[in-house]
């Protein structure tokens, strides 16, 4: 199991903006993160729409974080790009039709385990803030 490439790139973009307190243009973000310009722009639109990034137009335009890094978690970024994390579709999709045919996920032996694991992962993702990465970088600059 892994997060999508889009979420991975969104995390890189937020981290890049967290490291650079000045406004950055999309090309510079693309260059620094290794994400293509086209994909960076697509992700930046989602991050702006989700309230994590602010965009500015014009010659002094660009992008910057809409909140301090301490107020942005991994969960915020992943949820903005792909929705709430869930281990299984039966936990995340309301219209999901279980192949077991019971019609009620609560009767499934696996549903509660998947729901519990999903909740644990979601909680951990909420605990990790981008300020944590910046503090770690200051403590270990060679990494």
Backbone as a chain_set.jsonl record, in Angstrom:
{"seq": "XXXXXXXXXXXXXXXXXXXXXXXXXXXXXXXXXXXXXXXXXXXXXXXXXXXXXXXXXXXXXXXXXXXXXXXXXXXXXXXXXXXXXXXXXXXXXXXXXXXXXXXXXXXXXXXXXXXXXXXXXXXXXXXXXXXXXXXXXXXXXXX", "coords": {"N": [[0.846, -1.18, 0.0], [0.494, 2.249, -0.735], [0.761, 5.863, -0.831], [-0.665, 7.984, -3.349], [1.124, 9.109, -6.296], [0.562, 11.741, -6.833], [-0.158, 12.754, -4.292], [2.27, 12.375, -2.961], [3.878, 14.162, -4.403], [2.51, 16.524, -3.789], [3.065, 16.76, -1.067], [5.826, 17.175, -1.241], [5.807, 19.666, -2.54], [4.514, 21.348, -0.67], [6.385, 21.155, 1.389], [8.605, 22.314, 0.144], [7.67, 24.957, -0.141], [7.411, 25.54, 2.561], [10.058, 25.571, 3.359], [10.987, 27.798, 2.077], [10.406, 30.92, 2.811], [9.757, 33.082, 1.223], [7.756, 34.21, -1.542], [7.219, 31.979, -4.236], [7.617, 31.163, -7.696], [5.838, 28.997, -9.969], [7.537, 27.603, -11.7], [10.03, 27.613, -10.391], [9.317, 26.163, -8.11], [8.719, 23.744, -9.337], [11.259, 23.084, -10.385], [12.76, 22.82, -7.994], [11.481, 20.737, -6.658], [11.403, 18.629, -8.398], [9.161, 17.914, -9.737], [7.162, 17.853, -12.607], [6.419, 20.871, -14.419], [3.811, 21.142, -15.402], [2.363, 19.212, -13.892], [2.896, 20.187, -11.356], [1.508, 22.638, -11.42], [-1.124, 21.689, -11.603], [-1.38, 20.381, -9.127], [-0.849, 22.501, -7.392], [-3.113, 24.081, -7.869], [-5.081, 22.537, -6.603], [-4.113, 22.631, -3.972], [-4.308, 25.356, -3.441], [-7.072, 25.687, -3.69], [-7.824, 24.094, -1.56], [-7.047, 25.641, 0.557], [-4.487, 25.587, 1.603], [-2.379, 26.762, 0.327], [-1.534, 29.97, -0.959], [-2.134, 31.887, -3.866], [-0.694, 34.29, -6.048], [-1.102, 36.74, -8.501], [0.531, 38.32, -11.328], [3.561, 40.309, -11.853], [5.009, 40.095, -9.525], [4.018, 37.813, -8.602], [3.127, 34.445, -7.572], [3.511, 31.65, -5.367], [2.739, 30.844, -1.975], [2.748, 29.522, 1.356], [-0.433, 29.291, 2.924], [-0.807, 29.13, 5.551], [1.008, 28.905, 8.655], [3.798, 26.577, 8.796], [3.534, 24.958, 11.074], [0.868, 24.62, 11.321], [0.029, 22.958, 9.347], [-0.568, 19.718, 8.451], [0.523, 16.381, 7.489], [-1.763, 14.923, 6.958], [-3.558, 16.959, 6.224], [-2.546, 17.748, 3.715], [-2.582, 15.369, 2.158], [-5.294, 14.731, 2.33], [-6.406, 16.946, 1.056], [-5.609, 16.521, -1.562], [-6.412, 13.858, -2.251], [-8.612, 13.116, -0.699], [-10.048, 11.799, 2.351], [-7.951, 9.516, 4.052], [-8.219, 6.006, 3.735], [-8.033, 2.584, 4.443], [-9.448, 0.666, 3.06], [-11.912, 0.513, 0.445], [-14.424, 0.0, 1.45], [-14.522, 1.352, 3.775], [-14.244, 3.999, 3.128], [-15.931, 4.77, 0.983], [-19.183, 5.725, 0.56], [-21.142, 4.717, -1.142], [-20.23, 2.224, -1.735], [-20.434, -1.123, -2.752], [-20.392, -4.036, -1.141], [-18.725, -7.025, -1.95], [-19.396, -9.263, -0.624], [-22.047, -9.345, -0.374], [-23.754, -8.836, 1.744], [-24.686, -6.323, 2.167], [-24.483, -4.75, 4.363], [-21.914, -3.279, 5.791], [-21.171, -3.255, 8.435], [-21.632, -5.778, 9.364], [-19.56, -7.232, 8.387], [-16.581, -9.034, 8.956], [-14.122, -7.919, 8.471], [-14.424, -5.213, 8.064], [-14.469, -3.55, 10.434], [-11.856, -3.861, 11.392], [-10.402, -2.76, 9.249], [-11.437, -0.171, 9.39], [-10.517, 0.645, 11.92], [-7.701, 0.557, 11.561], [-7.457, 2.439, 9.511], [-8.264, 4.731, 10.886], [-6.203, 4.934, 12.796], [-3.979, 5.429, 11.144], [-4.788, 7.824, 9.966], [-4.888, 9.475, 12.245], [-2.158, 9.509, 12.938], [-1.054, 10.737, 10.669], [-2.168, 13.252, 11.008], [-0.772, 14.142, 13.206], [1.796, 14.716, 12.332], [3.546, 17.484, 11.467], [4.522, 20.096, 9.19], [6.326, 21.831, 10.26], [7.736, 20.161, 11.922], [9.45, 18.812, 10.172], [11.025, 20.926, 9.33], [12.285, 21.658, 11.708], [13.707, 19.315, 12.197], [15.406, 19.399, 10.02], [16.963, 21.632, 10.659], [18.264, 20.647, 12.911], [19.685, 18.518, 11.855], [21.429, 19.288, 9.452], [22.866, 18.147, 7.272], [21.379, 16.092, 6.143]], "CA": [[0.0, 0.0, 0.0], [1.244, 3.495, -0.774], [-0.026, 7.021, -1.249], [-0.53, 8.224, -4.788], [2.21, 9.97, -6.723], [0.08, 13.116, -6.7], [-0.029, 13.119, -2.884], [3.704, 12.472, -2.681], [4.325, 15.422, -4.979], [1.894, 17.614, -3.02], [3.854, 16.866, 0.161], [7.088, 17.817, -1.633], [5.539, 21.071, -2.859], [4.267, 22.053, 0.596], [7.67, 21.218, 2.091], [9.404, 23.309, -0.571], [7.16, 26.271, 0.249], [7.711, 25.718, 3.977], [11.494, 25.87, 3.454], [11.238, 29.095, 1.442], [9.355, 31.823, 3.282], [9.399, 34.06, 0.2], [6.888, 33.753, -2.616], [7.927, 31.246, -5.292], [6.81, 30.912, -8.891], [5.615, 27.574, -10.231], [8.728, 27.042, -12.354], [11.025, 27.383, -9.336], [8.804, 25.046, -7.311], [8.911, 22.563, -10.176], [12.696, 22.784, -10.43], [13.258, 22.402, -6.68], [10.843, 19.495, -6.194], [11.526, 17.569, -9.389], [7.824, 17.635, -10.267], [7.013, 18.597, -13.85], [5.698, 22.13, -14.271], [2.383, 20.908, -15.644], [1.793, 18.508, -12.739], [2.993, 21.134, -10.231], [0.395, 23.584, -11.54], [-2.354, 20.962, -11.266], [-1.393, 20.16, -7.681], [-0.96, 23.81, -6.749], [-4.528, 24.487, -7.934], [-5.791, 21.814, -5.531], [-3.642, 23.131, -2.684], [-4.907, 26.687, -3.292], [-8.496, 25.45, -3.456], [-7.948, 23.519, -0.225], [-6.692, 26.619, 1.572], [-3.144, 25.363, 2.152], [-1.449, 27.617, -0.41], [-2.109, 31.171, -1.563], [-1.512, 32.235, -5.142], [-0.692, 35.708, -6.356], [-0.897, 36.985, -9.929], [1.312, 39.492, -11.675], [5.018, 40.185, -11.938], [5.498, 39.658, -8.212], [3.126, 36.723, -8.232], [3.709, 33.164, -7.193], [2.809, 30.849, -4.376], [3.287, 30.748, -0.628], [1.84, 28.819, 2.259], [-1.529, 30.094, 3.441], [-0.76, 28.966, 7.002], [2.351, 28.544, 9.114], [4.066, 25.135, 8.692], [3.066, 24.243, 12.275], [-0.576, 24.434, 11.188], [-0.251, 22.094, 8.196], [-0.168, 18.334, 8.711], [0.515, 15.481, 6.33], [-3.171, 14.593, 6.689], [-4.158, 18.086, 5.492], [-2.092, 17.733, 2.327], [-3.1, 14.166, 1.488], [-6.757, 14.846, 2.232], [-6.705, 17.964, 0.046], [-5.362, 15.971, -2.901], [-7.155, 12.639, -2.569], [-9.705, 12.823, 0.218], [-9.652, 11.172, 3.606], [-7.279, 8.231, 3.903], [-8.89, 4.801, 4.218], [-7.346, 1.368, 4.029], [-10.298, -0.069, 2.131], [-13.043, 1.27, -0.104], [-15.625, -0.191, 2.263], [-14.456, 2.321, 4.862], [-14.247, 5.372, 2.628], [-16.938, 5.076, -0.026], [-20.543, 5.49, 1.068], [-21.908, 3.946, -2.123], [-19.517, 0.978, -2.01], [-21.222, -2.351, -2.647], [-19.527, -5.125, -0.698], [-18.874, -8.232, -2.762], [-19.916, -10.323, 0.237], [-23.481, -9.362, -0.618], [-24.575, -8.626, 2.935], [-25.289, -4.998, 2.094], [-24.207, -4.014, 5.589], [-20.497, -3.436, 6.114], [-20.999, -3.468, 9.872], [-21.667, -7.225, 9.595], [-18.345, -7.83, 7.837], [-15.518, -9.245, 9.941], [-12.945, -7.133, 8.112], [-14.74, -3.788, 8.027], [-14.052, -2.849, 11.652], [-10.391, -3.854, 11.425], [-9.988, -1.758, 8.269], [-11.818, 1.145, 9.917], [-9.6, 0.954, 13.024], [-6.383, 0.846, 10.994], [-7.589, 3.715, 8.797], [-8.314, 5.789, 11.897], [-4.858, 5.065, 13.365], [-3.12, 6.081, 10.146], [-5.264, 9.205, 9.853], [-4.435, 10.182, 13.448], [-0.704, 9.71, 12.849], [-0.82, 11.745, 9.644], [-2.546, 14.544, 11.594], [0.244, 14.522, 14.197], [3.039, 15.134, 11.689], [3.437, 18.848, 10.953], [5.659, 20.485, 8.359], [7.312, 22.453, 11.152], [8.571, 19.06, 12.423], [10.486, 18.571, 9.168], [11.932, 22.07, 9.338], [13.093, 21.547, 12.931], [14.627, 18.202, 11.982], [16.403, 19.865, 9.063], [17.887, 22.512, 11.396], [19.043, 19.811, 13.822], [20.526, 17.638, 11.04], [21.481, 19.972, 8.148], [23.496, 17.368, 6.205], [20.452, 15.102, 5.576]], "C": [[0.89, 1.241, 0.0], [0.314, 4.639, -1.154], [0.214, 7.252, -2.734], [0.656, 9.139, -5.067], [1.808, 11.439, -6.558], [0.192, 13.601, -5.252], [1.431, 13.279, -2.483], [4.255, 13.796, -3.198], [3.748, 16.62, -4.213], [2.647, 17.836, -1.711], [5.182, 17.557, -0.142], [6.902, 19.315, -1.887], [5.309, 21.878, -1.585], [5.577, 22.202, 1.368], [8.588, 22.26, 1.455], [8.967, 24.718, -0.172], [7.446, 26.565, 1.718], [9.177, 26.111, 4.183], [11.828, 27.271, 2.942], [10.14, 30.073, 1.84], [8.935, 32.884, 2.268], [8.527, 33.412, -0.872], [7.712, 33.084, -3.71], [7.027, 31.087, -6.502], [6.768, 29.403, -9.158], [6.83, 26.907, -10.859], [9.8, 26.714, -11.319], [10.59, 26.222, -8.44], [9.031, 23.738, -8.058], [10.372, 22.129, -10.19], [13.196, 22.217, -9.096], [12.676, 21.074, -6.204], [11.03, 18.331, -7.155], [10.193, 17.13, -9.965], [7.678, 18.459, -11.543], [6.175, 19.852, -13.62], [4.195, 21.912, -14.424], [1.708, 20.237, -14.445], [1.844, 19.398, -11.498], [1.817, 22.102, -10.248], [-0.936, 22.926, -11.173], [-2.471, 20.777, -9.756], [-1.541, 21.476, -6.935], [-2.4, 24.323, -6.777], [-5.327, 23.81, -6.816], [-5.402, 22.356, -4.157], [-4.175, 24.536, -2.405], [-6.386, 26.537, -2.949], [-8.752, 24.905, -2.055], [-7.517, 24.445, 0.898], [-5.316, 26.434, 2.197], [-2.108, 26.303, 1.542], [-2.218, 28.829, -0.92], [-1.389, 31.429, -2.873], [-1.69, 33.728, -5.38], [-0.382, 35.869, -7.838], [0.006, 38.191, -10.126], [2.806, 39.241, -11.642], [5.638, 39.757, -10.616], [4.648, 38.514, -7.676], [3.886, 35.472, -7.85], [2.861, 32.494, -6.143], [3.534, 30.93, -3.044], [2.279, 30.009, 0.24], [0.778, 29.78, 2.781], [-1.559, 30.067, 4.965], [0.684, 28.707, 7.401], [2.555, 27.027, 9.014], [3.576, 24.326, 9.903], [1.569, 23.941, 12.209], [-0.965, 23.566, 9.992], [0.301, 20.703, 8.493], [-0.111, 17.54, 7.405], [-0.916, 15.116, 5.959], [-3.844, 15.698, 5.888], [-3.814, 18.015, 4.01], [-2.687, 16.55, 1.573], [-4.609, 14.259, 1.301], [-7.161, 15.884, 1.192], [-6.587, 17.394, -1.357], [-6.249, 14.772, -3.209], [-8.348, 12.328, -1.693], [-9.167, 12.093, 1.44], [-9.047, 9.791, 3.358], [-8.159, 7.11, 4.462], [-8.177, 3.594, 3.635], [-8.134, 0.612, 2.96], [-11.433, 0.816, 1.626], [-14.28, 1.128, 0.766], [-15.662, 0.793, 3.437], [-14.673, 3.732, 4.343], [-15.381, 5.727, 1.674], [-18.331, 4.708, 0.462], [-21.359, 4.597, 0.142], [-21.269, 2.59, -2.447], [-20.431, -0.22, -1.783], [-20.276, -3.512, -2.32], [-19.796, -6.381, -1.523], [-19.376, -9.414, -1.927], [-21.441, -10.389, 0.162], [-24.345, -9.108, 0.591], [-25.278, -7.28, 2.898], [-25.025, -4.158, 3.326], [-22.763, -4.267, 6.005], [-20.265, -3.703, 7.592], [-21.013, -4.961, 10.217], [-20.383, -7.915, 9.15], [-17.266, -7.932, 8.924], [-14.325, -8.332, 9.698], [-13.178, -5.632, 8.222], [-14.218, -3.05, 9.26], [-12.539, -2.786, 11.778], [-9.866, -2.795, 10.463], [-10.293, -0.344, 8.766], [-10.866, 1.568, 11.032], [-8.214, 1.333, 12.507], [-6.405, 2.19, 10.263], [-7.573, 4.884, 9.775], [-6.933, 6.003, 12.53], [-3.921, 5.792, 12.407], [-3.507, 7.548, 10.026], [-4.789, 10.029, 11.051], [-2.947, 10.476, 13.383], [-0.368, 10.766, 11.803], [-1.166, 13.151, 10.156], [-1.484, 15.044, 12.565], [1.506, 15.093, 13.559], [2.817, 16.472, 10.99], [4.671, 19.188, 10.125], [6.718, 21.215, 9.168], [8.23, 21.386, 11.743], [9.724, 18.792, 11.466], [11.513, 19.7, 9.155], [12.844, 22.03, 10.559], [14.116, 20.431, 12.792], [15.753, 18.624, 11.043], [17.432, 20.773, 9.748], [18.814, 21.69, 12.295], [20.047, 18.921, 13.075], [20.67, 18.212, 9.626], [22.082, 19.148, 7.013], [22.532, 16.384, 5.562], [19.635, 15.681, 4.464]], "O": [[1.924, 1.268, 0.667], [-0.761, 4.432, -1.716], [1.193, 6.763, -3.296], [1.128, 9.852, -4.181], [2.631, 12.274, -6.185], [0.596, 14.739, -5.012], [1.785, 14.206, -1.754], [5.013, 14.471, -2.502], [4.439, 17.62, -4.016], [2.844, 18.978, -1.294], [5.616, 18.426, 0.613], [7.739, 20.128, -1.494], [5.851, 22.973, -1.438], [5.845, 23.26, 1.937], [9.27, 23.003, 2.161], [9.807, 25.575, 0.102], [7.695, 27.714, 2.083], [9.494, 26.894, 5.079], [12.838, 27.856, 3.334], [9.054, 30.051, 1.261], [7.889, 33.514, 2.422], [8.572, 32.198, -1.07], [8.784, 33.571, -4.068], [5.819, 30.899, -6.364], [7.577, 28.644, -8.624], [7.114, 25.745, -10.565], [10.409, 25.645, -11.373], [11.413, 25.391, -8.058], [9.48, 22.749, -7.478], [10.68, 20.948, -10.025], [13.961, 21.253, -9.073], [13.313, 20.362, -5.427], [10.839, 17.175, -6.776], [10.106, 16.086, -10.611], [8.032, 19.638, -11.561], [5.323, 19.886, -12.732], [3.405, 22.449, -13.648], [0.62, 20.638, -14.032], [0.928, 19.364, -10.677], [1.202, 22.357, -9.213], [-1.775, 23.537, -10.511], [-3.536, 20.993, -9.178], [-2.279, 21.555, -5.952], [-2.856, 24.936, -5.812], [-6.152, 24.449, -6.164], [-6.254, 22.52, -3.283], [-4.462, 24.871, -1.255], [-6.888, 27.183, -2.029], [-9.771, 25.213, -1.437], [-7.608, 24.08, 2.07], [-5.009, 27.058, 3.212], [-1.088, 26.604, 2.162], [-3.395, 28.733, -1.267], [-0.181, 31.217, -2.98], [-2.681, 34.337, -4.977], [0.508, 35.201, -8.365], [0.217, 38.983, -9.207], [3.261, 38.116, -11.433], [6.691, 39.119, -10.604], [4.57, 38.281, -6.469], [5.117, 35.449, -7.812], [1.657, 32.732, -6.039], [4.756, 31.063, -2.982], [1.104, 29.893, -0.109], [1.064, 30.947, 3.048], [-2.245, 30.871, 5.596], [1.498, 28.327, 6.559], [1.592, 26.269, 9.132], [3.243, 23.148, 9.771], [1.066, 23.103, 12.957], [-2.145, 23.45, 9.66], [1.493, 20.539, 8.753], [-0.623, 17.967, 6.37], [-1.245, 15.01, 4.778], [-4.617, 15.415, 4.973], [-4.679, 18.198, 3.153], [-3.231, 16.712, 0.481], [-5.136, 13.91, 0.245], [-8.172, 15.706, 0.512], [-7.37, 17.74, -2.24], [-6.786, 14.672, -4.312], [-9.04, 11.34, -1.941], [-7.973, 11.81, 1.536], [-9.56, 9.005, 2.561], [-8.764, 7.251, 5.525], [-7.772, 3.595, 2.473], [-7.552, -0.005, 2.068], [-11.856, 1.751, 2.306], [-15.105, 2.041, 0.819], [-16.721, 1.031, 4.018], [-15.229, 4.573, 5.05], [-15.75, 6.898, 1.577], [-18.625, 3.545, 0.74], [-22.179, 3.805, 0.607], [-21.733, 1.89, -3.347], [-21.11, -0.318, -0.762], [-19.458, -3.907, -3.15], [-20.946, -6.75, -1.761], [-19.739, -10.453, -2.479], [-22.048, -11.373, 0.585], [-25.57, -9.158, 0.483], [-26.33, -7.102, 3.512], [-25.318, -2.963, 3.33], [-22.431, -5.34, 6.508], [-19.263, -4.315, 7.96], [-20.468, -5.364, 11.245], [-20.149, -9.07, 9.506], [-17.079, -7.005, 9.711], [-13.594, -8.009, 10.635], [-12.24, -4.867, 8.448], [-13.578, -2.008, 9.118], [-11.994, -1.775, 12.22], [-8.983, -2.016, 10.821], [-9.489, 0.569, 8.58], [-10.452, 2.727, 11.085], [-7.624, 2.314, 12.96], [-5.472, 2.984, 10.388], [-6.938, 5.908, 9.517], [-6.54, 7.144, 12.773], [-3.16, 6.667, 12.819], [-2.637, 8.418, 9.989], [-4.335, 11.161, 10.881], [-2.516, 11.575, 13.734], [0.508, 11.601, 12.026], [-0.519, 14.126, 9.774], [-1.317, 16.253, 12.726], [2.213, 15.877, 14.191], [2.021, 16.585, 10.059], [5.744, 18.624, 10.342], [7.89, 21.215, 8.793], [9.391, 21.674, 12.037], [10.853, 18.567, 11.903], [12.71, 19.466, 8.99], [14.034, 22.33, 10.461], [15.261, 20.579, 13.217], [16.91, 18.254, 11.242], [18.625, 20.697, 9.455], [20.0, 21.996, 12.423], [21.119, 18.611, 13.595], [20.085, 17.669, 8.689], [21.807, 19.455, 5.853], [22.85, 15.868, 4.491], [18.807, 14.984, 3.879]]}, "num_chains": 1, "name": "protein.A"}
